[in-house]
Amino acid sequence: MFRTKLLALAAVPALAVSLATPALADDENDHPRVVTAESPVRSIGANQTETVTVTCPRGTFAVSGGWVVSSASIDVTGNRAVSDRRWTIRFENEANQSGRVQAFARCAA
């Protein structure tokens, strides 16, 4: 079973206000373009750490990150932007068996 977490974008409240008040959203170009970049699924050994970095496409910047892990024994011990376009997540596997991890970055134009 996979455990998934994705952080909310800071821009979401502004988007919700625009959608709730159509008079304020008369130009569709006012909304940011948001895409999700993802890493390949990676193995993490028993009692090991793994750092996974995701790069956003050119013309966008990283605004948040998320992850999927294969076990509740895999914790996230770091989750942050490391540059305008790159988001890094650090995983720690506390189990005595290997697992799988995947990182995501939310990217806005």
Wavefront OBJ file of the C-alpha trace (Angstrom):
o trace
v 0.000 0.000 0.000
v 1.294 3.454 -0.876
v 1.085 6.489 1.385
v 0.747 9.758 -0.545
v 1.172 13.361 0.527
v 1.141 16.512 -1.601
v 1.484 19.952 -0.134
v -1.039 22.603 -1.082
v 0.077 25.522 -3.200
v 0.225 28.950 -1.664
v -1.618 30.233 -4.760
v -4.693 28.060 -4.131
v -6.531 30.592 -1.903
v -6.080 33.264 -4.570
v -7.366 30.876 -7.220
v -10.381 30.006 -5.054
v -11.218 33.711 -4.680
v -10.961 34.190 -8.447
v -13.266 31.263 -9.097
v -15.744 32.382 -6.445
v -15.936 35.912 -7.840
v -16.164 35.756 -11.655
v -16.119 39.558 -11.920
v -12.519 39.509 -10.685
v -11.500 36.736 -13.104
v -12.448 38.307 -16.434
v -9.156 37.310 -18.090
v -8.188 33.620 -18.118
v -4.512 34.591 -18.539
v -4.496 35.903 -14.949
v -4.277 32.326 -13.608
v -0.839 30.770 -13.237
v -0.033 27.663 -15.233
v 0.689 24.865 -12.781
v 2.260 21.537 -13.733
v 3.543 18.573 -11.743
v 7.054 17.222 -12.334
v 7.926 13.792 -10.961
v 10.974 11.680 -10.287
v 11.273 8.062 -11.305
v 10.341 5.559 -8.588
v 13.525 4.810 -6.632
v 14.503 2.063 -4.232
v 15.560 2.863 -0.701
v 17.463 0.241 1.246
v 16.665 -0.969 4.729
v 17.719 1.593 7.361
v 18.986 3.961 4.646
v 18.323 7.536 3.562
v 17.685 8.695 0.007
v 17.510 12.242 -1.344
v 15.437 12.753 -4.490
v 15.472 16.010 -6.471
v 12.861 16.957 -9.052
v 13.455 19.685 -11.654
v 10.599 21.817 -12.969
v 10.337 22.534 -16.716
v 11.955 25.667 -18.124
v 9.762 28.721 -17.688
v 8.332 27.484 -14.364
v 9.490 27.569 -10.759
v 9.070 25.111 -7.890
v 6.387 26.139 -5.386
v 5.806 22.930 -3.396
v 6.577 19.238 -3.285
v 5.005 15.913 -2.471
v 5.856 12.230 -2.305
v 4.699 8.638 -2.447
v 6.251 5.927 -0.272
v 5.658 2.184 -0.249
v 5.692 1.809 3.534
v 4.636 3.703 6.643
v 8.185 3.038 7.892
v 9.599 5.518 5.369
v 9.648 9.038 6.778
v 10.267 12.368 5.066
v 12.993 14.250 6.906
v 13.442 17.086 4.396
v 11.128 18.768 1.899
v 12.257 22.057 0.344
v 13.178 24.065 -2.706
v 16.897 24.006 -3.455
v 16.733 26.494 -6.354
v 14.092 28.301 -8.400
v 13.335 25.154 -10.431
v 14.394 22.280 -8.145
v 12.598 20.644 -5.201
v 14.326 18.086 -2.966
v 12.813 15.507 -0.640
v 14.885 13.440 1.814
v 13.515 10.036 2.793
v 14.572 7.864 5.736
v 13.677 4.170 5.741
v 13.356 2.926 9.333
v 12.380 -0.613 8.303
v 14.544 -3.707 8.035
v 13.484 -4.160 4.418
v 13.846 -2.029 1.311
v 11.073 0.159 -0.049
v 10.204 2.512 -2.891
v 9.897 6.300 -2.992
v 8.885 8.904 -5.550
v 9.046 12.694 -5.333
v 6.935 15.360 -7.029
v 7.264 19.096 -7.511
v 4.451 21.520 -8.226
v 5.714 24.053 -10.756
v 4.085 27.380 -11.644
v 4.721 29.718 -14.547
l 1 2 3 4 5 6 7 8 9 10 11 12 13 14 15 16 17 18 19 20 21 22 23 24 25 26 27 28 29 30 31 32 33 34 35 36 37 38 39 40 41 42 43 44 45 46 47 48 49 50 51 52 53 54 55 56 57 58 59 60 61 62 63 64 65 66 67 68 69 70 71 72 73 74 75 76 77 78 79 80 81 82 83 84 85 86 87 88 89 90 91 92 93 94 95 96 97 98 99 100 101 102 103 104 105 106 107 108 109
